[in-house]
Amino acid sequence: LRAATASKEEAARQQKVRDAVATVTELSHPYIVVPATYFLELTLESFASMHEGHRRNLLFLDTLADVEKVKHNGAEIIFFSYECLRFGEVGPDQIQLTCMKDSLREIAQTKNVCLSNMFVWIDCISVPQKNKAMTKAAVNAIYTFASLPTLMIIVCPISRHMGKGEQSDEHSIKKRLWCRVEHLSFGCRRGPSNMRLHRGHVLEPL
């Protein structure tokens, strides 16, 4: 009986390993990015429509090969990591959104890349929100999603959490579990040299 139990436990452990490997070797959900030119047109209010309201303007990449092909063609994919500052709502606040837009323009200028060849991954638009099964699949792939971009920007200007009433900044974002997962995932694959901070003024090295 003990041998049978041990065998089942070992099989379960091996399955967990296979599942974990699968999340970094294939996409369990399409990689969905926002064209930078479209992102720059978004208003704060438009984020309320989430993924579903913007779907027709997004780029869906179904496989890792599709993602690599886009990057091979010279595209910049920027991952925005930030704190959600309202309970029960997704998306940046106005201060964060301004930083995001400013950072895209700065990247285009400093890297001499056309905005039309830049794309953004941001949770509230890149992850389906209404279909919970799809949401779960995308959330479970966050480690892979965060490791794929060419650049990660940690958006952490001084602002305030509307629910807690506490200040948010470069220190508070380090305490957010999902943000830490994003930073670790990207850093392990792409390295800190491809990570930037935006504290409200200009992009800074990590």
TARAJO-V674092 format. One record per helix or strand of 3 or more residues. SS is the DSSP state (helix for helix, strand for strand). FROM is the first residue (numbers start at 0). TO is the last residue. Records with the same first field share a line. If there is no record, write none. Layout:
SS: FROM-TO ; FROM-TO
//
This chain:
helix: 1-24 ; 35-38 ; 44-56 ; 63-71 ; 93-109 ; 114-116 ; 122-125 ; 131-139 ; 141-147 ; 171-174 ; 176-189 ; 191-193
strand: 30-34 ; 57-60 ; 75-80 ; 117-120 ; 150-154 ; 194-197 ; 202-204
//
